[in-house]
Amino acid sequence: MMNARRIASLLAVLLLAFAFITIAVPVASKPSDAIIVNNADVIRQESVASSQGLLDSTANVGARIIAQYANTLRTINLAAVPSAFQALLGQVPDRVVFEYANTNRQFNLAAVHSAFQALLGQVSDRIVFEYANTNRSLSLAYPAVLINDTTPPQISQIAARTLSDDTAAITWTTDEFADGQVAFGVQSGQYTQTASDPLYAKQHIITLTAMMPGTTYYYQIRSADQSGNAYTSSENSFKFQTILDLLEITKSVSPTGQVRYSDQLTYTIVISSAQSASLGLYDPLTDTTFLRFVQRPTGVISTNHAVTGTLTVVATQPVTVTFVVRVDVPTIAGLTVDVTNEVCVYVLPGSAGTCKLSNRVTNQALRPWQVYLPLVLRK
């Protein structure tokens, strides 16, 4: 019995001693980045080294930003690239860029043989995708309206108009997409020249060059659709006229008839055309000794008793020019002088040497007799 009590007391003393030893051992604070081993019998430390192969592989890795053990992350969205800068970026040629590659190797391509280059030049343009991550192919369906199409296009709204002093345009419309061709000549049924447009369209315009003014041309139009169905119109004709031929110029004066010393004459010029054009104006005043300018329109000047200026006419929209002069007849009483006037209009950049004249207007300028009565003074 005594042995048991002694053994129990001894165990209690040992437990208290162990507890005291455990509590007395200080505990180091835990660092943020470390491995902690408590109460180990033995500690062994091994150093870590990178292999040369790994160092070689990572030596060419491009710079980049890495966030590790961050308390917080913040993302800032970049603003859209300004349009001017984007336009400059669009001018940078395409190139191949390798990023973060372990290795890279460059091969210089040999020049393409001239014979092979000639063959490559015959290959039609096409779109090629290379090294794409994914690709998708869609089969194009042939338009149903063109399957077994045997109906030729219908031609309508045929017209001819002058473009310049030696150029004309033929226009027409088709009810489906078709190409266009004009065969023309100076004799009916004999078409010695052709002009064509291979593009498929519905609104057609063909330009004819080296046209002769005053000449009547005969022409036929041919259009073929995408299935090869062609339609040829009946013969049409037009007389080629220059822009000057198409101008309508009228001149008027107010008042009409006889005028006297110090009266004012108002000249009005109206110009219209079936074709838009830039024109020059030259209006010399005859019998200039007897006329003086009073008013001139904007953009029109007078030099040496002549009106000069430029203007633009739009098809079917008349342009009016007005100026005013004062009559200054000779000092000889009873003398009547004709004051005539007509305007010369030419197509820019030409000159007044080649122009179209308006109608002529005429007034009679008169200096009347003046009677002087004697003056009698009385004292």
C-alpha positions as CSV (number, residue, x, y, z in Angstrom):
1,M,0.0,0.0,0.0
2,M,2.9,2.4,0.9
3,N,4.6,1.5,-2.4
4,A,1.6,2.6,-4.4
5,R,1.3,5.9,-2.6
6,R,5.0,6.6,-3.1
7,I,4.7,5.8,-6.8
8,A,1.7,8.1,-7.2
9,S,3.5,11.0,-5.5
10,L,6.6,10.6,-7.7
11,L,4.4,10.7,-10.9
12,A,2.8,13.9,-9.7
13,V,6.2,15.6,-9.1
14,L,7.3,14.5,-12.6
15,L,4.2,15.9,-14.3
16,L,4.6,19.3,-12.5
17,A,8.2,19.5,-13.6
18,F,7.3,18.7,-17.2
19,A,4.6,21.4,-17.2
20,F,7.0,23.9,-15.8
21,I,9.6,23.1,-18.4
22,T,7.0,23.4,-21.2
23,I,5.7,26.8,-20.0
24,A,9.2,28.2,-19.6
25,V,10.3,27.5,-23.3
26,P,9.8,30.8,-25.2
27,V,8.0,30.7,-28.6
28,A,9.3,33.0,-31.3
29,S,6.8,35.1,-33.3
30,K,5.8,33.6,-36.7
31,P,7.2,35.5,-39.6
32,S,5.0,36.1,-42.7
33,D,7.1,33.9,-45.0
34,A,8.7,31.0,-43.1
35,I,8.5,27.3,-42.1
36,I,8.5,26.8,-38.3
37,V,9.4,23.5,-36.7
38,N,8.7,23.2,-32.9
39,N,10.3,20.7,-30.6
40,A,12.3,19.0,-33.4
41,D,15.1,16.7,-32.3
42,V,17.2,17.7,-35.4
43,I,17.0,20.5,-38.0
44,R,18.6,20.3,-41.4
45,Q,18.8,23.0,-44.0
46,E,19.3,22.4,-47.7
47,S,20.0,25.2,-50.2
48,V,18.0,25.4,-53.5
49,A,19.8,26.1,-56.7
50,S,18.3,26.6,-60.3
51,S,19.7,24.4,-63.1
52,Q,21.6,26.1,-65.9
53,G,19.0,24.9,-68.4
54,L,16.2,26.7,-66.5
55,L,18.3,29.9,-66.3
56,D,19.0,29.7,-70.0
57,S,15.3,29.2,-70.8
58,T,14.1,32.1,-68.6
59,A,16.8,34.5,-69.7
60,N,14.9,35.7,-72.8
61,V,11.5,36.0,-71.0
62,G,10.2,39.5,-71.6
63,A,9.5,41.9,-68.7
64,R,6.1,41.7,-67.1
65,I,4.3,42.8,-64.0
66,I,3.7,40.1,-61.3
67,A,1.7,40.7,-58.1
68,Q,2.4,38.2,-55.3
69,Y,1.1,38.2,-51.7
70,A,-0.8,41.4,-52.3
71,N,-3.4,42.5,-49.8
72,T,-5.5,44.1,-52.5
73,L,-5.5,44.3,-56.3
74,R,-6.7,47.3,-58.3
75,T,-7.5,47.3,-62.0
76,I,-7.5,50.5,-64.1
77,N,-9.2,50.3,-67.5
78,L,-7.3,52.0,-70.3
79,A,-9.0,54.8,-72.2
80,A,-9.9,54.3,-75.8
81,V,-7.1,55.0,-78.3
82,P,-7.6,58.5,-79.9
83,S,-8.7,58.3,-83.5
84,A,-5.7,60.2,-84.8
85,F,-3.3,57.7,-83.0
86,Q,-5.4,54.8,-84.2
87,A,-5.1,56.0,-87.8
88,L,-1.3,56.1,-87.3
89,L,-1.3,52.6,-85.9
90,G,-3.3,51.4,-89.0
91,Q,-0.4,52.5,-91.2
92,V,2.1,50.2,-89.4
93,P,2.9,47.2,-91.6
94,D,2.1,43.7,-90.5
95,R,4.9,41.8,-88.7
96,V,5.4,38.7,-86.7
97,V,6.1,39.0,-82.9
98,F,7.3,36.3,-80.6
99,E,6.8,36.9,-76.9
100,Y,7.9,34.8,-74.0
101,A,9.4,32.1,-76.3
102,N,12.0,29.7,-75.0
103,T,14.0,29.9,-78.2
104,N,13.6,31.5,-81.7
105,R,15.3,30.9,-85.0
106,Q,15.3,33.0,-88.1
107,F,15.5,31.8,-91.7
108,N,16.0,34.1,-94.7
109,L,13.8,33.2,-97.6
110,A,15.5,33.0,-101.0
111,A,14.2,35.3,-103.8
112,V,11.3,33.8,-105.8
113,H,12.4,32.6,-109.2
114,S,11.2,34.9,-112.0
115,A,9.3,32.1,-113.8
116,F,7.6,31.2,-110.6
117,Q,6.8,34.8,-109.8
118,A,5.2,35.1,-113.3
119,L,3.0,32.2,-112.5
120,L,2.1,33.6,-109.1
121,G,1.0,36.8,-110.8
122,Q,-1.6,34.9,-112.7
123,V,-3.3,33.6,-109.5
124,S,-6.5,35.5,-108.8
125,D,-6.9,37.3,-105.5
126,R,-8.3,35.3,-102.6
127,I,-8.5,35.4,-98.8
128,V,-6.3,33.0,-96.9
129,F,-6.3,32.3,-93.2
130,E,-3.1,30.8,-91.8
131,Y,-2.3,29.5,-88.3
132,A,-5.8,30.3,-87.0
133,N,-6.8,28.9,-83.6
134,T,-10.2,28.0,-85.1
135,N,-11.9,28.3,-88.5
136,R,-15.4,28.0,-89.7
137,S,-16.5,27.3,-93.2
138,L,-19.9,28.3,-94.6
139,S,-21.0,27.0,-98.0
140,L,-22.4,29.9,-100.2
141,A,-25.7,29.1,-101.8
142,Y,-26.2,30.1,-105.4
143,P,-28.9,32.7,-105.5
144,A,-32.2,31.1,-106.3
145,V,-33.1,33.8,-108.8
146,L,-30.1,32.8,-110.9
147,I,-30.8,29.1,-111.1
148,N,-31.9,28.2,-114.6
149,D,-32.1,32.0,-115.3
150,T,-33.0,32.5,-119.0
151,T,-34.5,36.0,-118.8
152,P,-32.4,38.8,-120.2
153,P,-32.3,42.2,-118.3
154,Q,-34.7,44.9,-119.3
155,I,-33.3,48.2,-120.3
156,S,-35.0,51.6,-119.7
157,Q,-34.4,55.3,-119.1
158,I,-31.8,55.6,-122.0
159,A,-30.3,59.1,-122.2
160,A,-27.3,61.0,-123.6
161,R,-25.7,64.2,-122.2
162,T,-22.7,66.4,-122.8
163,L,-19.9,66.2,-120.3
164,S,-17.4,68.6,-122.0
165,D,-16.6,70.0,-125.4
166,D,-15.6,66.5,-126.7
167,T,-17.1,64.1,-124.2
168,A,-20.6,62.6,-123.8
169,A,-22.2,60.1,-121.5
170,I,-24.8,57.5,-122.2
171,T,-26.9,56.4,-119.3
172,W,-29.5,53.7,-118.8
173,T,-31.1,51.4,-116.1
174,T,-31.5,47.6,-116.0
175,D,-34.0,45.7,-113.8
176,E,-31.2,43.4,-112.6
177,F,-27.5,43.5,-112.2
178,A,-25.8,43.4,-115.6
179,D,-22.7,44.7,-117.4
180,G,-22.9,47.4,-120.1
181,Q,-21.7,48.2,-123.6
182,V,-22.4,51.0,-126.1
183,A,-21.7,50.5,-129.8
184,F,-21.9,53.7,-131.8
185,G,-21.1,55.4,-135.1
186,V,-22.0,58.4,-137.2
187,Q,-24.1,56.4,-139.7
188,S,-27.3,54.6,-138.8
189,G,-26.8,50.9,-138.5
190,Q,-23.0,51.2,-138.7
191,Y,-21.4,51.1,-135.2
192,T,-17.6,51.5,-135.7
193,Q,-16.7,52.1,-132.1
194,T,-17.6,50.5,-128.7
195,A,-17.2,51.4,-125.1
196,S,-18.0,49.0,-122.2
197,D,-18.1,48.5,-118.5
198,P,-17.6,44.9,-117.1
199,L,-19.0,45.7,-113.7
200,Y,-22.4,44.4,-112.8
201,A,-24.8,47.2,-111.9
202,K,-28.3,48.5,-112.3
203,Q,-27.5,52.2,-113.0
204,H,-25.1,52.4,-116.0
205,I,-23.0,55.2,-117.4
206,I,-20.6,54.9,-120.3
207,T,-18.4,57.8,-121.4
208,L,-17.7,58.5,-125.1
209,T,-14.7,60.5,-126.0
210,A,-13.4,62.4,-129.0
211,M,-16.9,63.5,-130.0
212,M,-17.4,66.0,-132.8
213,P,-19.6,69.0,-132.2
214,G,-22.7,69.2,-134.3
215,T,-22.4,65.6,-135.3
216,T,-25.3,63.1,-135.0
217,Y,-24.3,59.8,-133.4
218,Y,-26.3,56.5,-133.6
219,Y,-25.9,53.9,-130.9
220,Q,-27.1,50.6,-129.4
221,I,-26.9,49.4,-125.8
222,R,-26.1,45.9,-124.8
223,S,-26.4,44.5,-121.2
224,A,-25.9,40.9,-120.1
225,D,-26.8,39.5,-116.6
226,Q,-24.7,37.1,-114.5
227,S,-26.2,34.1,-116.2
228,G,-25.1,35.3,-119.6
229,N,-28.5,36.4,-120.8
230,A,-28.0,39.5,-123.0
231,Y,-30.4,42.2,-124.3
232,T,-29.6,44.7,-127.1
233,S,-31.7,47.9,-127.3
234,S,-33.0,49.3,-130.5
235,E,-31.0,52.1,-132.2
236,N,-30.9,55.5,-130.5
237,S,-29.4,58.8,-131.7
238,F,-28.3,62.1,-130.4
239,K,-26.7,65.3,-131.8
240,F,-23.5,66.1,-129.9
241,Q,-23.5,69.7,-128.7
242,T,-20.9,71.5,-126.7
243,I,-21.7,73.2,-123.5
244,L,-21.7,76.5,-125.4
245,D,-24.3,75.1,-127.7
246,L,-26.5,74.2,-124.7
247,L,-26.3,77.7,-123.2
248,E,-29.3,80.0,-123.5
249,I,-28.4,83.7,-123.1
250,T,-30.8,86.6,-123.2
251,K,-30.0,90.3,-122.7
252,S,-32.5,93.0,-121.9
253,V,-32.3,96.8,-121.2
254,S,-34.5,99.1,-119.2
255,P,-35.7,101.6,-120.3
256,T,-35.9,100.8,-124.0
257,G,-35.9,103.2,-126.9
258,Q,-34.5,106.8,-126.6
259,V,-32.8,108.0,-123.5
260,R,-31.2,111.4,-122.7
261,Y,-28.2,112.8,-120.9
262,S,-27.8,111.6,-117.3
263,D,-30.5,108.8,-117.7
264,Q,-29.6,105.4,-116.3
265,L,-29.7,102.1,-118.3
266,T,-30.2,98.8,-116.4
267,Y,-28.8,95.7,-118.3
268,T,-30.0,92.3,-117.3
269,I,-28.4,89.0,-118.5
270,V,-30.1,85.7,-117.9
271,I,-28.0,82.5,-118.5
272,S,-29.4,79.0,-118.4
273,S,-28.2,75.6,-119.5
274,A,-29.1,71.9,-119.7
275,Q,-25.6,71.2,-118.3
276,S,-23.8,72.4,-115.2
277,A,-20.7,74.4,-116.1
278,S,-18.2,77.1,-114.9
279,L,-18.4,80.1,-117.2
280,G,-16.6,83.4,-117.9
281,L,-18.4,86.6,-118.8
282,Y,-17.2,89.4,-121.0
283,D,-19.6,92.3,-121.8
284,P,-17.9,95.2,-123.7
285,L,-20.0,98.4,-123.8
286,T,-19.9,99.9,-127.3
287,D,-19.8,103.7,-127.7
288,T,-18.0,103.7,-124.3
289,T,-17.6,107.5,-124.5
290,F,-21.2,107.9,-123.6
291,L,-21.6,105.4,-120.7
292,R,-20.4,105.4,-117.1
293,F,-20.8,102.5,-114.6
294,V,-23.1,103.1,-111.6
295,Q,-23.6,99.6,-110.2
296,R,-22.0,96.3,-110.7
297,P,-23.0,92.8,-109.4
298,T,-20.9,91.0,-106.7
299,G,-17.9,89.2,-108.2
300,V,-18.1,91.1,-111.5
301,I,-15.6,93.9,-112.3
302,S,-15.4,96.5,-115.1
303,T,-12.1,97.2,-117.0
304,N,-11.8,99.6,-119.9
305,H,-15.6,100.0,-120.0
306,A,-16.1,96.2,-120.2
307,V,-17.9,93.9,-117.7
308,T,-15.8,90.8,-116.8
309,G,-16.4,88.0,-114.3
310,T,-17.0,84.3,-113.7
311,L,-20.0,82.4,-112.6
312,T,-21.4,78.8,-112.3
313,V,-24.6,77.6,-113.8
314,V,-26.4,74.5,-112.6
315,A,-28.6,72.5,-115.0
316,T,-32.1,74.0,-115.4
317,Q,-31.3,76.8,-112.8
318,P,-30.9,80.2,-114.6
319,V,-28.3,82.7,-113.4
320,T,-29.1,86.5,-113.6
321,V,-26.4,89.2,-113.8
322,T,-27.5,92.9,-113.6
323,F,-25.5,96.1,-113.9
324,V,-26.4,99.8,-114.3
325,V,-24.7,102.5,-116.4
326,R,-25.3,106.3,-116.8
327,V,-25.7,107.9,-120.2
328,D,-23.3,110.7,-121.0
329,V,-24.0,111.9,-124.5
330,P,-21.7,114.4,-126.4
331,T,-22.0,118.1,-125.8
332,I,-23.4,118.6,-129.3
333,A,-27.0,119.5,-128.9
334,G,-29.5,117.6,-131.1
335,L,-27.1,114.7,-131.8
336,T,-28.5,111.2,-131.5
337,V,-26.1,108.2,-130.8
338,D,-26.9,104.5,-130.8
339,V,-25.8,102.7,-127.6
340,T,-25.6,99.0,-128.4
341,N,-24.7,96.1,-126.1
342,E,-24.3,92.3,-126.2
343,V,-22.6,89.8,-123.8
344,C,-20.0,87.1,-124.6
345,V,-20.1,83.9,-122.5
346,Y,-17.4,81.3,-122.7
347,V,-16.6,78.0,-120.9
348,L,-13.7,78.1,-118.4
349,P,-10.8,77.7,-118.6
350,G,-11.3,79.1,-122.1
351,S,-11.2,82.8,-123.1
352,A,-13.4,85.4,-124.7
353,G,-11.8,84.4,-128.1
354,T,-14.3,81.5,-128.3
355,C,-17.7,82.4,-126.9
356,K,-21.4,82.5,-127.4
357,L,-23.0,85.9,-127.9
358,S,-26.4,87.0,-126.6
359,N,-28.9,89.1,-128.5
360,R,-28.0,92.7,-129.1
361,V,-29.9,95.6,-127.4
362,T,-29.8,99.2,-128.6
363,N,-30.8,102.6,-127.2
364,Q,-30.7,106.0,-128.8
365,A,-29.0,108.6,-126.7
366,L,-30.0,112.2,-127.3
367,R,-28.7,115.5,-126.0
368,P,-31.7,117.9,-126.4
369,W,-31.4,121.6,-127.5
370,Q,-31.2,124.1,-124.7
371,V,-32.5,127.6,-125.0
372,Y,-30.9,130.4,-123.0
373,L,-32.9,133.6,-122.5
374,P,-31.2,137.0,-122.0
375,L,-31.0,138.3,-118.6
376,V,-32.0,142.0,-118.2
377,L,-31.0,143.8,-115.1
378,R,-32.6,147.1,-113.9
379,K,-31.2,149.7,-111.8
